[in-house]
Amino acid sequence: MTESKNNDKNKSMRSKSYFRYLIFVLMLVQILDTYSTLYPGSIPSLIVGEFFPGVPDDITSSIVTLAGSIISIGMYFLFFNQYLVDKIGRKRMLVITILGMSIASLGIFLSVSYVMYVAFQFFLYFFFMSDIWLIYANEESKQNKRALNTNIILMAGLLGAIIMVIFRFVFITDVNPNWRGMTFFPMIFGIPLSIVIYFTLKETTEFQSMKGTTERDSRSFIGDIKSVFQIDNKKPFIFLLIISFLFGFSNLFIGLFEKYIADVGTIPQSQINILFFLTIFTVMIAYLTNGLLADRIGRKPLLCFWSLLLPFSVIVWVWGAYSSTNAFLIVLFGYAISHISYWGLWGIIRIIALELMPTDRRGTGMGVRSLIGAVGITTGLLMSSFIVLEIGLGLTFIIFVLGNFLIIPLGFLFVKETKGVDLKDIK
């Protein structure tokens, strides 16, 4: 009880101006994170065109999905990032992840072979989508404002997607595409942002109150991992891990949409740029929906809704790409809904994971969730690299995305509703 009062006192001592500044800085972090997450998925056909000229589409699709399964292993290291969040602090690890995205992008820019490109994209996956900003924001927010503040930051992060599309308009043209230009933004923006964070942000009050506790300091690495499965919310957390695996396994399309559309050939690169640009704004629907409804109707209804919507939307644009007259409009409609449901579902899964974990295990628990999701991605990409040779990318997308339907009964029956939970009371 004393610790809870001290937490409230520490938070109250922080001014509203500092909280607004914190949210602003976390918005900048999310802008960089969003850009770094999206730009590799906007150029796979160009990478293939440079490093595998003249190779048939089905073979290059198989190569790209196989390489993607290898690259996705880099996401396993997100676990260690998030584990260290509980050991050395939220602020230090936030700085490290931002620097990592900048350095990895520099390596991608310098790539002179496909192996080198894959190696540095593998390194990039160590750092993006680390959720450290999410832990920061939620530990400093009031309990009835966590989903709202999270989605405000996510909506600001859409500027990163807008910047990505602007860079694609500038550097990726039908006449002279230059995919290396896509790496400029994280290279230039990341380093100064990491300096600003290191010298101006404070460590979260939740971490400061937890730091130095006997139980936390006495646990070994294996003990830390075991402790994640010794919480009161053990059962719903295990089922959320299964859901995270299915989410990663099912959504093969997210990094290979551009390759598929380019292979079909009904939509030129100039219109693909427009597709990326327009769908950015539709993602705001997902963030607004989560932000406005998650604190009112709860997390579980949204988890089920997005899981239901996502497979149908993928079917629409996969078949619509073959339309001889309306390919652009059909793909725009279907891909926009895919974007809304994908990012909406991903956001809800992350919020629930955070709200199931006690403070001293929050980073580690989020890391375990990221690890299991990454294993799902690797498994899906590895399996699809063989399947795509037989049936092509489009049908492979559809078969795998149907796995999202399994999330609905798992979420409805076994995942705990975490709306309104006080983070200090989780044990």
VENRACOR-V653277 format. One record per pair of residues at least 24 apart in sequence whose ideal C-beta (glycine too) atoms are under 10 Angstrom apart, sorted by the first residue. I is the first residue (numbers start at 1). J is the second residue. Records with the same first field share a line. If there is no record, write none. Layout:
BEGIN
I: J  J
END
This chain:
BEGIN
3: 209  210  213  359  424
4: 209  422  424  425
5: 424
6: 205  208  209
7: 139  205  206  208  209  210  359  423  424
8: 205  424
9: 205
10: 202  204  205  206  208  209
11: 139  140  141  142  204  205  206  209
12: 205
13: 205
14: 140  202  205
18: 140  200  201  202
19: 137  140  141  142  149
21: 200  201
22: 136  137  140  141  149  200  201  202  204
23: 136  137  140  141  149  152  153  156
24: 153  156
25: 94  133  136  153  193  196  197  200  201
26: 94  132  133  134  136  137  140  149  150  152  153  156  157  197  201
27: 133  137  152  153  154  155  156  157  159  160
28: 98  133  153  156  157  159  160  189  192  193  196  197
29: 94  97  98  101  130  132  133  136  137  153  156  157  160  190  193  194  197
30: 133  134  137  150  152  153  154  155  156  157  158  159  160
31: 153  156  157  158  159  160  161  162  163  164  185  189  193
32: 97  98  101  102  105  128  133  157  160  163  185  186  189  190  193  194
33: 97  98  101  127  128  129  130  131  132  133  154  157  160  186  190
34: 128  129  154  156  157  158  159  160  161  162  163  164  280  283  343
35: 101  105  128  157  159  160  161  162  163  164  167  182  185  186  189  190
36: 97  98  100  101  102  104  105  124  125  127  128  129  160  164  183  185  186  189  190
37: 101  124  125  128  129  157  160  161  164  254  255
38: 128  160  161  163  164  165  168  182  254  255  276  280
39: 105  108  124  160  161  163  164  165  167  168  179  182  183  184  185  186
40: 68  71  105  108  117  120  121  124  125  128  179  182  183  255
41: 68  164  253  254  255  256  257  258  259  276
42: 161  164  165  167  168  172  179  182  255  257  258  272  273  276
43: 108  168  171  172  177  179  180  181  182  183  258  259
44: 68  179  255  256  257  258  259  260  262
45: 172  177  179  256  258  259  260  261  262  263  269  272
46: 171  172  177  178  179  180  182  258  259  262  269
47: 108  111  114  117  118  121  179  259
48: 114  259  262  263
49: 177  179  262
50: 111  112  113  114  117  177  179  180
51: 111  112  113  114  115  116  117  118
52: 114
56: 263
57: 259  260  262  263  264  265  388  392  393
58: 263  388  389  390  391  392  393
59: 388  389
60: 259  263
61: 256  259  260  263  384  385  388  389  392  393  396
62: 384  385  386  387  388  389  390  393
63: 114  385  388
64: 114  118  255  256  259  381  385  388  393
65: 252  255  256  259  380  381  382  383  384  385  386  387  388  389  393  396
66: 118  381  382  384  385  386  388
67: 114  115  117  118  121  122  381  385
68: 118  121  252  255  256  377  378  380  381  382  384  385
69: 377  378  379  380  381  382  383  384  385
70: 118  119  121  122  378  381  382  385
71: 117  118  119  120  121  122  123  124  125  255  377  378  381
72: 121  122  125  248  255  373  374  375  376  377  378  379  380  381  382
73: 122  125  374  375  377  378
74: 104  118  119  120  121  122  123  124  125  126  127  128  374  378
75: 122  124  125  126  127  128  129  130  248  370  371  373  374  375  377  378
76: 125  126  367  370  371  372  374  375  377  378
77: 122  123  125  126  127  130  367  370  371  374
78: 125  126  127  128  129  130  131  132  366  367  369  370  371  373  374
79: 225  363  364  366  367  368  369  370  371  372  374
80: 126  221  364  367  371
81: 126  127  130  131  132  363  366  367  370
82: 130  131  132  135  362  363  364  365  366  367  368  369  370  371
83: 221  224  225  228  361  363  364  365  366  367  368  371
84: 132  363  364  367
85: 130  131  132  135  136  207  362  363  364  366  367
86: 135  207  210  211  216  219  224  227  357  359  360  361  362  363  364  365  366  367
87: 211  216  217  221  224  363  364
88: 207  211  363
89: 203  204  207  208  211  363
90: 132  133  135  136  139  140  201  202  203  204  206  207  208  362  363
91: 132  136  197  198  200  201  202  203  204  207
92: 132  197  198  203
93: 127  130  132  135  136  363
94: 130  132  133  135  136  193  194  197  198  201
95: 132  193  194  195  196  197  198  199  201
96: 126  127  130  132  194  198
97: 126  127  128  129  130  131  132  133  190  194
98: 127  128  130  132  133  186  189  190  191  192  193  194  195  196  197  198
99: 127  190  191  193  194  195  198
100: 124  125  126  127  128  130  186  190  194
101: 126  127  128  130  186  187  189  190  193  194
102: 127  183  185  186  187  188  189  190  191  192  193  194
103: 127  186  187  190  191
104: 128  183  186  187  190
105: 182  183  184  185  186  187  188  189  190
106: 183  184  186  187  190
107: 183  187
108: 179  180  182  183  186  187
109: 179  180  181  182  183  184  186  187
110: 180  183
111: 179  180  183
117: 179
120: 183
124: 183  186
125: 374  377
127: 186  190
128: 186
129: 346  350  370  373  374
130: 363  366  367  370
131: 350  353  354  362  363  366  367  369  370
132: 363  366
133: 157  197
134: 347  350  351  353  354  362  366
135: 204  206  207  350  354  357  359  362  363  366
136: 197  201  203  204  206  207
137: 204  354
138: 204  206  350  351  354  355  362  423
139: 203  204  205  206  207  208  209  210  354  359  362  423  424
140: 202  204  205  206
141: 423
143: 295  355  419  420  421  422  423  424  425
144: 295  296  419  420  422
145: 291  295
146: 294  295  351  354  355  418  419  420  421  423
147: 290  291  292  293  294  295  296  298  299  302  347  348  351  355  418  419  420
148: 290  291  292  294  295
149: 291
150: 287  290  291  294  295  347  350  351  354
151: 284  286  287  288  289  290  291  292  293  294  295  344  347  351
152: 287  288  291
153: 287  291
154: 283  284  286  287  288  290  291  343  346  347  350
155: 283  284  286  287  288  290  291
156: 287
157: 283  287  343
158: 280  281  282  283  284  287  343
159: 280
160: 185  186  189  280
161: 276  277  279  280  281  283  339  343
162: 276  277  280  281
163: 189  280
164: 276  277  280
165: 273  274  275  276  277  278  279  280
166: 273  277
168: 258  269  272  273  276  277
169: 270  273  274  276  277
170: 273
172: 258  269  270  272  273  276
173: 269  270  273
174: 268  269  270  271  272  273
175: 269  270
177: 269
204: 359
205: 359
206: 359  360  362  423  424
207: 359  360  362  363
209: 359  360  424
210: 358  359  360  361  362  424
211: 360
213: 359  360
215: 360
216: 358  359  360  361
217: 360
219: 360  361  364
221: 364
224: 360  361  363  364  365  367
225: 361  364  365  367  368
227: 358  360  361  364  365
228: 356  357  358  361  362  364  365  366  367  368  369
229: 361  365  368
230: 358  361  427
231: 356  357  358  361  365  426  427
232: 356  358  416  425  426  427
233: 352  355  356  357  358  365  415  416  418  421  426  427
234: 356
235: 414  415  416
236: 352  353  356  411  414  415  416  417  418
237: 352  353  356  357  365  368  369  415  416
238: 372  414  415
239: 407  410  411  413  414  415  416
240: 303  349  352  353  356  365  368  369  372  410  411  414  415  416
241: 353  365  368  369  371  372  373  375  376
242: 372  376  406  407  410  411  414  415
243: 303  307  345  348  349  352  353  369  372  373  376  404  406  407  408  410  411  414  415
244: 346  349  350  352  353  368  369  370  371  372  373  374  375  376  377  407
245: 369  371  372  373  374  375  376  377  379  380  403
246: 307  372  373  376  380  403  404  405  406  407  410
247: 306  307  310  342  345  346  349  372  373  376  377  380  403  404  407
248: 346  370  372  373  374  375  376  377  378  379  380  381  403
249: 373  375  376  377  378  379  380  381  383  384  400  401  403  404  406
250: 307  310  311  314  342  376  377  380  397  399  400  401  402  403  404  405  406  407
251: 310  311  314  338  341  342  345  346  376  377  380  397  400  401  403  404
252: 314  377  380  381  383  384  387  388  393  396  397  398  399  400  401  403
253: 310  313  314  317  318  335  338  342  393  394  396  397  398  400  401
254: 314  338  339  342  343  346  377  397  401
255: 377  381
256: 381  384  388  393  396  397
257: 314  317  318  321  331  335  338  339  393  397
259: 393
260: 317  318  321  331  388  392  393  394  396  397
261: 317  318  321  327  328  331  335  393  394
263: 321  392  393  394
264: 318  320  321  322  323  327  331  392  393  394
265: 321  322  327
266: 320  321  322  323  324  325  326  327  328  330  331
267: 321  323  327  328  331  332
268: 328
271: 327  328  331  332
272: 328  331
274: 328  332
275: 317  328  331  332  335  336
276: 335  339
278: 332  335  336  339
279: 331  332  333  335  336  337  338  339  340
280: 336  339
281: 336  339
282: 332  333  335  336  337  338  339  340  343
283: 336  339  340  342  343  344  347
284: 340  343
285: 336  337  339  340  341  343  344
286: 337  339  340  341  342  343  344  345  346  347  348
287: 340  343  344  347
288: 344
289: 340  344  347  348
290: 343  344  345  346  347  348  351
291: 347
294: 344  347  348  351  352  418  419
295: 351  419  420
296: 419  420
297: 417  419
298: 348  417  418  419  420
299: 347  348  349  351  352  355  411  415  416  417  418  419
300: 348  352  411  412  413  415  416  417  418  419
301: 348  411  412  417  419
302: 344  345  347  348  351  352  411
303: 344  345  348  349  351  352  407  408  410  411  412  415  417
304: 345  348  407  408  409  410  411  412  415
305: 341  344  345  348  408
306: 340  341  342  343  344  345  346  347  348  349  404  407  408  411
307: 341  344  345  348  349  403  404  405  406  407  408  409  410  411  412
308: 341  345  404  405  407  408
309: 337  338  340  341  342  344  345  404
310: 337  338  339  340  341  342  344  345  401  402  403  404  405  407
311: 338  341  397  398  400  401  402  403  404  405
312: 337  338  341  401  404
313: 337  338  339  340  341  342  401
314: 338  341  342  394  397  398  400  401  402  404
315: 394  397  398  401  402
317: 394  397
318: 392  393  394  395  396  397  398  401
319: 394  395  398
321: 394
322: 394
338: 397  401
341: 404
342: 401  404
345: 404  407  411
346: 373
348: 411  415
349: 373  407  411  415
351: 418  419
352: 411  415  416  417  418  419
353: 418
354: 418  423  426
355: 416  417  418  419  420  421  422  423  426
356: 415  416  418  421  426
357: 423  426
358: 423  424  425  426  427
359: 423  424  426
361: 426
362: 423  426
376: 403
END
